[in-house]
Amino acid sequence: MRNKLKELRALNAFAKKQSVGMQRKLMLYWVSMILVIFAAVILLLSVAGAFSQNDEQLHEGVGALLKNTQEPSSIHI
């Protein structure tokens, strides 16, 4: 009877170790699926042109900043 109890305890410990590994694998799977879905949404929005308006505004802003920083330096020369 004691041998059976020891075997059951060993089996229980082994099962607990396996479940933690499986939980980690499952968590890694879900995190990777979320990242893939996020990347697909970003790709679709990029293809659809959702970011193009912001790109143009950024380009205009950087151009204006560059123009403003170049003008005062030409005055001092």
N, C-alpha and C positions, 0 to 999 in steps of 0.2 A: 504494500500500500504506500509506503514511503517513497519507493522508487517511482511509482506512478505520479505521486504528488511532485516530485522533483522534475520529472519529465514534463508535466503540465506547466510548471513554473518556467522551465527553460523554453518551452514552446511559446508561452505567453510573452516572455521577454523578447524572443525572436520576432514575434508578430508585432510587438510595439516598435521595434527597430524598423521593421519593414514599413509600417504605416507612416512613420515620420518621413522616410525616404519618399514614399508615394505622395505625401502631402507636399513636399518640396517640389516634386516633379509636377504636380498639379498646379501649384502656385506659379512655377516657371512657365507652364503652358498658358495659363490665363494672362500673365503679364505679357508674354510674347504675342498672344492674340490681340490684346488691347493695343500694343504698339503697332502691329500690322494694320489694324483697323484705323488707327490714328494716321499712319502714313498714307493709307489709301484715301482717307478723307482730305488730307492736305494735298495729295496729288490731284484728286478730282477738282478741288477748289482752284488749284493752280492752272489746270487745263481749262477750266471754265472761265478763268480770267478774274477771279475774285480778288486777286492780289495786284492786278495790273494798275488799278487806280491809285493804290497806295504807292506803287513803284514810281508812277509818274509824279506824284506829289513829292516823294522823297528826292527824285532826280531834280525837280525844279527848286526845291529847298536847298539842296547841296550846291546847285549851280548858282543860286543867288548868294549863298554864303561865300562861295569861291570868288564871285565877282566883287563882292563887298570887301573881301580881304585883299584883293589885288589892286583895287583903286587907290586906297590910302598909301600903299607902298610906292606907287608910281608918282604920287604927289611929292613925297619926300626926296625923291631922286633928282 
